[in-house]
Amino acid sequence: MWSSFLDLAAARYSVRSYSQQPVEKEKILRVLEAARLAPSAVNYQPWRFFVVTDQDLKEEIWEAYRGEWMRTAPVIIVACGDHGQSWKRRDGKDHCDVDVAIAVDHLILAAAELELGTCWVCAFDADKVRSALNLPQNLEPVVLIPLGYPGEGPVPVKKRKNLEEIVTWNRGD
């Protein structure tokens, strides 16, 4: 369907309304496989994904965010990072969140390729999510990813800066 990766990346948007059509398990496994294949610092792969389809558990996760639109998503994937397994640079920089972000990006682009919608949600109460999933202390919930077929509603316009605003060649002289 997509003629190029850039076309796919340009078409992907944050979905905030989902149809109630269930997401096929094969498609869920495919987006998770894309996340699994993501690169990570020193190949440590410090991520763990929790696929939430149970309605009661989704309600608990929703309590951590409270965005009414998220209730329409048939699936919520919780991306967690394990800071005990992540690579730390010599100056102490922990790459756990970077690695999880790369994996989540793979996941959301794979979902878009399958005509599934996602939204990157970071503004949530991590302690509530931790409690809902009974997460051990070593796992930090980093991103909530509602997943499903887009519902009715307008596609938001993506506003992006021009390359000239974000790219410096060499030292910028």
mmCIF file of the C-alpha atoms, coordinates in Angstrom:
data_MODEL
# 
_entry.id   MODEL 
# 
loop_
_atom_site.group_PDB 
_atom_site.id 
_atom_site.type_symbol 
_atom_site.label_atom_id 
_atom_site.label_alt_id 
_atom_site.label_comp_id 
_atom_site.label_asym_id 
_atom_site.label_entity_id 
_atom_site.label_seq_id 
_atom_site.pdbx_PDB_ins_code 
_atom_site.Cartn_x 
_atom_site.Cartn_y 
_atom_site.Cartn_z 
_atom_site.occupancy 
_atom_site.B_iso_or_equiv 
_atom_site.pdbx_formal_charge 
_atom_site.auth_seq_id 
_atom_site.auth_comp_id 
_atom_site.auth_asym_id 
_atom_site.auth_atom_id 
_atom_site.pdbx_PDB_model_num 
ATOM 1   C CA . MET A 1 1   ? 0.000   0.000   0.000  1.00 0.00 ? 1   MET A CA 1 
ATOM 2   C CA . TRP A 1 2   ? 2.793   2.445   0.877  1.00 0.00 ? 2   TRP A CA 1 
ATOM 3   C CA . SER A 1 3   ? 5.108   3.350   -1.933 1.00 0.00 ? 3   SER A CA 1 
ATOM 4   C CA . SER A 1 4   ? 7.901   4.325   0.443  1.00 0.00 ? 4   SER A CA 1 
ATOM 5   C CA . PHE A 1 5   ? 8.862   4.569   4.078  1.00 0.00 ? 5   PHE A CA 1 
ATOM 6   C CA . LEU A 1 6   ? 8.583   8.365   3.911  1.00 0.00 ? 6   LEU A CA 1 
ATOM 7   C CA . ASP A 1 7   ? 4.992   8.043   2.664  1.00 0.00 ? 7   ASP A CA 1 
ATOM 8   C CA . LEU A 1 8   ? 4.168   5.779   5.602  1.00 0.00 ? 8   LEU A CA 1 
ATOM 9   C CA . ALA A 1 9   ? 5.842   8.118   8.103  1.00 0.00 ? 9   ALA A CA 1 
ATOM 10  C CA . ALA A 1 10  ? 4.027   11.114  6.628  1.00 0.00 ? 10  ALA A CA 1 
ATOM 11  C CA . ALA A 1 11  ? 0.640   9.374   6.723  1.00 0.00 ? 11  ALA A CA 1 
ATOM 12  C CA . ARG A 1 12  ? 0.899   8.167   10.323 1.00 0.00 ? 12  ARG A CA 1 
ATOM 13  C CA . TYR A 1 13  ? -0.884  10.341  12.887 1.00 0.00 ? 13  TYR A CA 1 
ATOM 14  C CA . SER A 1 14  ? -1.992  10.180  16.525 1.00 0.00 ? 14  SER A CA 1 
ATOM 15  C CA . VAL A 1 15  ? -5.389  8.491   16.598 1.00 0.00 ? 15  VAL A CA 1 
ATOM 16  C CA . ARG A 1 16  ? -7.730  9.605   19.367 1.00 0.00 ? 16  ARG A CA 1 
ATOM 17  C CA . SER A 1 17  ? -10.884 7.811   18.275 1.00 0.00 ? 17  SER A CA 1 
ATOM 18  C CA . TYR A 1 18  ? -11.108 4.076   17.652 1.00 0.00 ? 18  TYR A CA 1 
ATOM 19  C CA . SER A 1 19  ? -13.748 1.832   16.121 1.00 0.00 ? 19  SER A CA 1 
ATOM 20  C CA . GLN A 1 20  ? -14.875 -1.094  18.210 1.00 0.00 ? 20  GLN A CA 1 
ATOM 21  C CA . GLN A 1 21  ? -13.627 -3.547  15.593 1.00 0.00 ? 21  GLN A CA 1 
ATOM 22  C CA . PRO A 1 22  ? -11.372 -6.011  17.429 1.00 0.00 ? 22  PRO A CA 1 
ATOM 23  C CA . VAL A 1 23  ? -7.726  -6.084  16.429 1.00 0.00 ? 23  VAL A CA 1 
ATOM 24  C CA . GLU A 1 24  ? -6.659  -9.458  15.089 1.00 0.00 ? 24  GLU A CA 1 
ATOM 25  C CA . LYS A 1 25  ? -4.064  -11.219 17.237 1.00 0.00 ? 25  LYS A CA 1 
ATOM 26  C CA . GLU A 1 26  ? -1.878  -11.714 14.145 1.00 0.00 ? 26  GLU A CA 1 
ATOM 27  C CA . LYS A 1 27  ? -1.694  -7.937  13.685 1.00 0.00 ? 27  LYS A CA 1 
ATOM 28  C CA . ILE A 1 28  ? -0.872  -7.388  17.354 1.00 0.00 ? 28  ILE A CA 1 
ATOM 29  C CA . LEU A 1 29  ? 1.913   -9.959  17.077 1.00 0.00 ? 29  LEU A CA 1 
ATOM 30  C CA . ARG A 1 30  ? 3.202   -8.264  13.924 1.00 0.00 ? 30  ARG A CA 1 
ATOM 31  C CA . VAL A 1 31  ? 3.520   -4.839  15.573 1.00 0.00 ? 31  VAL A CA 1 
ATOM 32  C CA . LEU A 1 32  ? 5.183   -6.450  18.586 1.00 0.00 ? 32  LEU A CA 1 
ATOM 33  C CA . GLU A 1 33  ? 7.624   -8.205  16.253 1.00 0.00 ? 33  GLU A CA 1 
ATOM 34  C CA . ALA A 1 34  ? 8.536   -4.828  14.762 1.00 0.00 ? 34  ALA A CA 1 
ATOM 35  C CA . ALA A 1 35  ? 9.285   -3.563  18.287 1.00 0.00 ? 35  ALA A CA 1 
ATOM 36  C CA . ARG A 1 36  ? 11.332  -6.677  19.035 1.00 0.00 ? 36  ARG A CA 1 
ATOM 37  C CA . LEU A 1 37  ? 13.495  -6.039  15.978 1.00 0.00 ? 37  LEU A CA 1 
ATOM 38  C CA . ALA A 1 38  ? 14.324  -2.460  16.999 1.00 0.00 ? 38  ALA A CA 1 
ATOM 39  C CA . PRO A 1 39  ? 17.934  -1.554  17.686 1.00 0.00 ? 39  PRO A CA 1 
ATOM 40  C CA . SER A 1 40  ? 19.065  -0.738  21.218 1.00 0.00 ? 40  SER A CA 1 
ATOM 41  C CA . ALA A 1 41  ? 22.276  0.447   22.820 1.00 0.00 ? 41  ALA A CA 1 
ATOM 42  C CA . VAL A 1 42  ? 24.732  -2.471  22.985 1.00 0.00 ? 42  VAL A CA 1 
ATOM 43  C CA . ASN A 1 43  ? 21.769  -4.656  21.901 1.00 0.00 ? 43  ASN A CA 1 
ATOM 44  C CA . TYR A 1 44  ? 20.591  -4.937  25.538 1.00 0.00 ? 44  TYR A CA 1 
ATOM 45  C CA . GLN A 1 45  ? 16.898  -4.669  24.554 1.00 0.00 ? 45  GLN A CA 1 
ATOM 46  C CA . PRO A 1 46  ? 15.744  -3.341  27.964 1.00 0.00 ? 46  PRO A CA 1 
ATOM 47  C CA . TRP A 1 47  ? 12.049  -3.350  27.100 1.00 0.00 ? 47  TRP A CA 1 
ATOM 48  C CA . ARG A 1 48  ? 8.957   -5.298  28.010 1.00 0.00 ? 48  ARG A CA 1 
ATOM 49  C CA . PHE A 1 49  ? 5.516   -4.914  26.434 1.00 0.00 ? 49  PHE A CA 1 
ATOM 50  C CA . PHE A 1 50  ? 2.240   -5.631  28.181 1.00 0.00 ? 50  PHE A CA 1 
ATOM 51  C CA . VAL A 1 51  ? -0.741  -6.137  25.862 1.00 0.00 ? 51  VAL A CA 1 
ATOM 52  C CA . VAL A 1 52  ? -3.934  -5.166  27.664 1.00 0.00 ? 52  VAL A CA 1 
ATOM 53  C CA . THR A 1 53  ? -7.203  -6.385  26.146 1.00 0.00 ? 53  THR A CA 1 
ATOM 54  C CA . ASP A 1 54  ? -9.153  -7.225  29.319 1.00 0.00 ? 54  ASP A CA 1 
ATOM 55  C CA . GLN A 1 55  ? -11.824 -4.544  29.804 1.00 0.00 ? 55  GLN A CA 1 
ATOM 56  C CA . ASP A 1 56  ? -11.419 -4.300  33.591 1.00 0.00 ? 56  ASP A CA 1 
ATOM 57  C CA . LEU A 1 57  ? -7.662  -3.955  33.294 1.00 0.00 ? 57  LEU A CA 1 
ATOM 58  C CA . LYS A 1 58  ? -8.049  -1.378  30.517 1.00 0.00 ? 58  LYS A CA 1 
ATOM 59  C CA . GLU A 1 59  ? -10.261 0.619   32.906 1.00 0.00 ? 59  GLU A CA 1 
ATOM 60  C CA . GLU A 1 60  ? -7.476  0.528   35.516 1.00 0.00 ? 60  GLU A CA 1 
ATOM 61  C CA . ILE A 1 61  ? -4.969  1.735   32.937 1.00 0.00 ? 61  ILE A CA 1 
ATOM 62  C CA . TRP A 1 62  ? -7.420  4.450   31.870 1.00 0.00 ? 62  TRP A CA 1 
ATOM 63  C CA . GLU A 1 63  ? -7.537  5.678   35.485 1.00 0.00 ? 63  GLU A CA 1 
ATOM 64  C CA . ALA A 1 64  ? -3.842  6.499   35.116 1.00 0.00 ? 64  ALA A CA 1 
ATOM 65  C CA . TYR A 1 65  ? -4.529  8.794   32.152 1.00 0.00 ? 65  TYR A CA 1 
ATOM 66  C CA . ARG A 1 66  ? -8.195  9.831   32.247 1.00 0.00 ? 66  ARG A CA 1 
ATOM 67  C CA . GLY A 1 67  ? -8.392  10.825  28.602 1.00 0.00 ? 67  GLY A CA 1 
ATOM 68  C CA . GLU A 1 68  ? -11.926 9.775   27.686 1.00 0.00 ? 68  GLU A CA 1 
ATOM 69  C CA . TRP A 1 69  ? -10.921 9.027   24.100 1.00 0.00 ? 69  TRP A CA 1 
ATOM 70  C CA . MET A 1 70  ? -8.594  6.236   25.236 1.00 0.00 ? 70  MET A CA 1 
ATOM 71  C CA . ARG A 1 71  ? -11.613 4.227   26.408 1.00 0.00 ? 71  ARG A CA 1 
ATOM 72  C CA . THR A 1 72  ? -12.452 3.584   22.751 1.00 0.00 ? 72  THR A CA 1 
ATOM 73  C CA . ALA A 1 73  ? -9.204  1.687   22.066 1.00 0.00 ? 73  ALA A CA 1 
ATOM 74  C CA . PRO A 1 74  ? -9.685  -2.094  21.968 1.00 0.00 ? 74  PRO A CA 1 
ATOM 75  C CA . VAL A 1 75  ? -6.033  -2.671  22.948 1.00 0.00 ? 75  VAL A CA 1 
ATOM 76  C CA . ILE A 1 76  ? -3.578  -0.778  25.110 1.00 0.00 ? 76  ILE A CA 1 
ATOM 77  C CA . ILE A 1 77  ? 0.078   -1.716  24.924 1.00 0.00 ? 77  ILE A CA 1 
ATOM 78  C CA . VAL A 1 78  ? 2.173   -0.625  27.885 1.00 0.00 ? 78  VAL A CA 1 
ATOM 79  C CA . ALA A 1 79  ? 5.836   -0.226  26.957 1.00 0.00 ? 79  ALA A CA 1 
ATOM 80  C CA . CYS A 1 80  ? 8.115   -0.620  29.952 1.00 0.00 ? 80  CYS A CA 1 
ATOM 81  C CA . GLY A 1 81  ? 11.826  -0.129  30.391 1.00 0.00 ? 81  GLY A CA 1 
ATOM 82  C CA . ASP A 1 82  ? 14.170  -2.042  32.645 1.00 0.00 ? 82  ASP A CA 1 
ATOM 83  C CA . HIS A 1 83  ? 16.844  0.361   33.878 1.00 0.00 ? 83  HIS A CA 1 
ATOM 84  C CA . GLY A 1 84  ? 18.683  -2.608  35.400 1.00 0.00 ? 84  GLY A CA 1 
ATOM 85  C CA . GLN A 1 85  ? 19.204  -4.072  31.924 1.00 0.00 ? 85  GLN A CA 1 
ATOM 86  C CA . SER A 1 86  ? 19.911  -0.909  29.957 1.00 0.00 ? 86  SER A CA 1 
ATOM 87  C CA . TRP A 1 87  ? 23.273  0.341   28.798 1.00 0.00 ? 87  TRP A CA 1 
ATOM 88  C CA . LYS A 1 88  ? 24.792  3.317   30.604 1.00 0.00 ? 88  LYS A CA 1 
ATOM 89  C CA . ARG A 1 89  ? 27.247  5.588   28.854 1.00 0.00 ? 89  ARG A CA 1 
ATOM 90  C CA . ARG A 1 90  ? 30.539  6.387   30.609 1.00 0.00 ? 90  ARG A CA 1 
ATOM 91  C CA . ASP A 1 91  ? 29.124  9.697   31.866 1.00 0.00 ? 91  ASP A CA 1 
ATOM 92  C CA . GLY A 1 92  ? 26.153  7.870   33.429 1.00 0.00 ? 92  GLY A CA 1 
ATOM 93  C CA . LYS A 1 93  ? 23.582  8.576   30.696 1.00 0.00 ? 93  LYS A CA 1 
ATOM 94  C CA . ASP A 1 94  ? 21.015  5.742   30.887 1.00 0.00 ? 94  ASP A CA 1 
ATOM 95  C CA . HIS A 1 95  ? 19.772  4.760   27.415 1.00 0.00 ? 95  HIS A CA 1 
ATOM 96  C CA . CYS A 1 96  ? 16.717  2.828   28.637 1.00 0.00 ? 96  CYS A CA 1 
ATOM 97  C CA . ASP A 1 97  ? 14.168  5.464   27.617 1.00 0.00 ? 97  ASP A CA 1 
ATOM 98  C CA . VAL A 1 98  ? 15.922  5.992   24.279 1.00 0.00 ? 98  VAL A CA 1 
ATOM 99  C CA . ASP A 1 99  ? 15.821  2.265   23.554 1.00 0.00 ? 99  ASP A CA 1 
ATOM 100 C CA . VAL A 1 100 ? 12.145  1.982   24.522 1.00 0.00 ? 100 VAL A CA 1 
ATOM 101 C CA . ALA A 1 101 ? 11.350  4.997   22.328 1.00 0.00 ? 101 ALA A CA 1 
ATOM 102 C CA . ILE A 1 102 ? 13.018  3.390   19.313 1.00 0.00 ? 102 ILE A CA 1 
ATOM 103 C CA . ALA A 1 103 ? 11.061  0.163   19.849 1.00 0.00 ? 103 ALA A CA 1 
ATOM 104 C CA . VAL A 1 104 ? 7.786   2.072   20.275 1.00 0.00 ? 104 VAL A CA 1 
ATOM 105 C CA . ASP A 1 105 ? 8.471   4.007   17.073 1.00 0.00 ? 105 ASP A CA 1 
ATOM 106 C CA . HIS A 1 106 ? 8.939   0.710   15.213 1.00 0.00 ? 106 HIS A CA 1 
ATOM 107 C CA . LEU A 1 107 ? 5.686   -0.533  16.752 1.00 0.00 ? 107 LEU A CA 1 
ATOM 108 C CA . ILE A 1 108 ? 3.584   2.502   15.807 1.00 0.00 ? 108 ILE A CA 1 
ATOM 109 C CA . LEU A 1 109 ? 4.902   2.596   12.248 1.00 0.00 ? 109 LEU A CA 1 
ATOM 110 C CA . ALA A 1 110 ? 4.207   -1.126  11.826 1.00 0.00 ? 110 ALA A CA 1 
ATOM 111 C CA . ALA A 1 111 ? 0.688   -0.476  13.122 1.00 0.00 ? 111 ALA A CA 1 
ATOM 112 C CA . ALA A 1 112 ? 0.203   2.320   10.570 1.00 0.00 ? 112 ALA A CA 1 
ATOM 113 C CA . GLU A 1 113 ? 1.350   -0.011  7.805  1.00 0.00 ? 113 GLU A CA 1 
ATOM 114 C CA . LEU A 1 114 ? -1.408  -2.421  8.912  1.00 0.00 ? 114 LEU A CA 1 
ATOM 115 C CA . GLU A 1 115 ? -3.941  0.446   8.875  1.00 0.00 ? 115 GLU A CA 1 
ATOM 116 C CA . LEU A 1 116 ? -4.137  0.436   12.669 1.00 0.00 ? 116 LEU A CA 1 
ATOM 117 C CA . GLY A 1 117 ? -4.113  3.614   14.681 1.00 0.00 ? 117 GLY A CA 1 
ATOM 118 C CA . THR A 1 118 ? -1.968  4.432   17.697 1.00 0.00 ? 118 THR A CA 1 
ATOM 119 C CA . CYS A 1 119 ? -1.194  7.355   19.918 1.00 0.00 ? 119 CYS A CA 1 
ATOM 120 C CA . TRP A 1 120 ? 1.956   7.948   21.920 1.00 0.00 ? 120 TRP A CA 1 
ATOM 121 C CA . VAL A 1 121 ? 0.828   8.678   25.512 1.00 0.00 ? 121 VAL A CA 1 
ATOM 122 C CA . CYS A 1 122 ? 3.377   9.695   28.138 1.00 0.00 ? 122 CYS A CA 1 
ATOM 123 C CA . ALA A 1 123 ? 1.251   11.958  30.376 1.00 0.00 ? 123 ALA A CA 1 
ATOM 124 C CA . PHE A 1 124 ? 0.025   9.305   32.801 1.00 0.00 ? 124 PHE A CA 1 
ATOM 125 C CA . ASP A 1 125 ? 0.387   8.270   36.435 1.00 0.00 ? 125 ASP A CA 1 
ATOM 126 C CA . ALA A 1 126 ? 3.144   5.644   36.269 1.00 0.00 ? 126 ALA A CA 1 
ATOM 127 C CA . ASP A 1 127 ? 2.416   4.411   39.801 1.00 0.00 ? 127 ASP A CA 1 
ATOM 128 C CA . LYS A 1 128 ? -1.198  3.603   38.872 1.00 0.00 ? 128 LYS A CA 1 
ATOM 129 C CA . VAL A 1 129 ? -0.043  1.663   35.812 1.00 0.00 ? 129 VAL A CA 1 
ATOM 130 C CA . ARG A 1 130 ? 2.602   -0.113  37.878 1.00 0.00 ? 130 ARG A CA 1 
ATOM 131 C CA . SER A 1 131 ? -0.063  -1.126  40.390 1.00 0.00 ? 131 SER A CA 1 
ATOM 132 C CA . ALA A 1 132 ? -2.595  -2.201  37.746 1.00 0.00 ? 132 ALA A CA 1 
ATOM 133 C CA . LEU A 1 133 ? -0.066  -4.506  36.066 1.00 0.00 ? 133 LEU A CA 1 
ATOM 134 C CA . ASN A 1 134 ? 1.656   -5.617  39.291 1.00 0.00 ? 134 ASN A CA 1 
ATOM 135 C CA . LEU A 1 135 ? 4.969   -4.541  37.813 1.00 0.00 ? 135 LEU A CA 1 
ATOM 136 C CA . PRO A 1 136 ? 8.161   -5.411  39.640 1.00 0.00 ? 136 PRO A CA 1 
ATOM 137 C CA . GLN A 1 137 ? 10.316  -2.469  40.724 1.00 0.00 ? 137 GLN A CA 1 
ATOM 138 C CA . ASN A 1 138 ? 12.797  -3.002  37.885 1.00 0.00 ? 138 ASN A CA 1 
ATOM 139 C CA . LEU A 1 139 ? 10.155  -2.231  35.227 1.00 0.00 ? 139 LEU A CA 1 
ATOM 140 C CA . GLU A 1 140 ? 9.128   1.363   34.615 1.00 0.00 ? 140 GLU A CA 1 
ATOM 141 C CA . PRO A 1 141 ? 6.052   2.075   32.484 1.00 0.00 ? 141 PRO A CA 1 
ATOM 142 C CA . VAL A 1 142 ? 7.308   4.538   29.857 1.00 0.00 ? 142 VAL A CA 1 
ATOM 143 C CA . VAL A 1 143 ? 4.609   4.795   27.178 1.00 0.00 ? 143 VAL A CA 1 
ATOM 144 C CA . LEU A 1 144 ? 0.944   3.839   26.829 1.00 0.00 ? 144 LEU A CA 1 
ATOM 145 C CA . ILE A 1 145 ? 0.011   2.937   23.257 1.00 0.00 ? 145 ILE A CA 1 
ATOM 146 C CA . PRO A 1 146 ? -3.694  2.636   22.513 1.00 0.00 ? 146 PRO A CA 1 
ATOM 147 C CA . LEU A 1 147 ? -4.099  0.437   19.430 1.00 0.00 ? 147 LEU A CA 1 
ATOM 148 C CA . GLY A 1 148 ? -7.051  -0.174  17.133 1.00 0.00 ? 148 GLY A CA 1 
ATOM 149 C CA . TYR A 1 149 ? -8.753  0.682   13.900 1.00 0.00 ? 149 TYR A CA 1 
ATOM 150 C CA . PRO A 1 150 ? -9.271  4.429   13.594 1.00 0.00 ? 150 PRO A CA 1 
ATOM 151 C CA . GLY A 1 151 ? -12.803 5.591   14.277 1.00 0.00 ? 151 GLY A CA 1 
ATOM 152 C CA . GLU A 1 152 ? -14.757 8.447   12.804 1.00 0.00 ? 152 GLU A CA 1 
ATOM 153 C CA . GLY A 1 153 ? -13.331 11.901  12.962 1.00 0.00 ? 153 GLY A CA 1 
ATOM 154 C CA . PRO A 1 154 ? -11.012 14.219  11.138 1.00 0.00 ? 154 PRO A CA 1 
ATOM 155 C CA . VAL A 1 155 ? -7.392  13.323  10.536 1.00 0.00 ? 155 VAL A CA 1 
ATOM 156 C CA . PRO A 1 156 ? -5.328  15.967  12.325 1.00 0.00 ? 156 PRO A CA 1 
ATOM 157 C CA . VAL A 1 157 ? -3.013  18.142  10.286 1.00 0.00 ? 157 VAL A CA 1 
ATOM 158 C CA . LYS A 1 158 ? 0.609   17.369  11.098 1.00 0.00 ? 158 LYS A CA 1 
ATOM 159 C CA . LYS A 1 159 ? 2.668   20.485  11.618 1.00 0.00 ? 159 LYS A CA 1 
ATOM 160 C CA . ARG A 1 160 ? 6.375   19.906  11.211 1.00 0.00 ? 160 ARG A CA 1 
ATOM 161 C CA . LYS A 1 161 ? 9.288   22.298  11.186 1.00 0.00 ? 161 LYS A CA 1 
ATOM 162 C CA . ASN A 1 162 ? 11.234  22.789  7.972  1.00 0.00 ? 162 ASN A CA 1 
ATOM 163 C CA . LEU A 1 163 ? 14.558  20.969  7.655  1.00 0.00 ? 163 LEU A CA 1 
ATOM 164 C CA . GLU A 1 164 ? 16.339  24.313  7.815  1.00 0.00 ? 164 GLU A CA 1 
ATOM 165 C CA . GLU A 1 165 ? 14.941  24.813  11.329 1.00 0.00 ? 165 GLU A CA 1 
ATOM 166 C CA . ILE A 1 166 ? 16.187  21.493  12.706 1.00 0.00 ? 166 ILE A CA 1 
ATOM 167 C CA . VAL A 1 167 ? 19.340  20.615  10.774 1.00 0.00 ? 167 VAL A CA 1 
ATOM 168 C CA . THR A 1 168 ? 22.811  22.097  11.141 1.00 0.00 ? 168 THR A CA 1 
ATOM 169 C CA . TRP A 1 169 ? 25.558  20.977  8.778  1.00 0.00 ? 169 TRP A CA 1 
ATOM 170 C CA . ASN A 1 170 ? 28.889  20.464  10.480 1.00 0.00 ? 170 ASN A CA 1 
ATOM 171 C CA . ARG A 1 171 ? 29.450  23.254  13.025 1.00 0.00 ? 171 ARG A CA 1 
ATOM 172 C CA . GLY A 1 172 ? 26.859  25.574  11.560 1.00 0.00 ? 172 GLY A CA 1 
ATOM 173 C CA . ASP A 1 173 ? 29.441  28.040  10.296 1.00 0.00 ? 173 ASP A CA 1 
# 
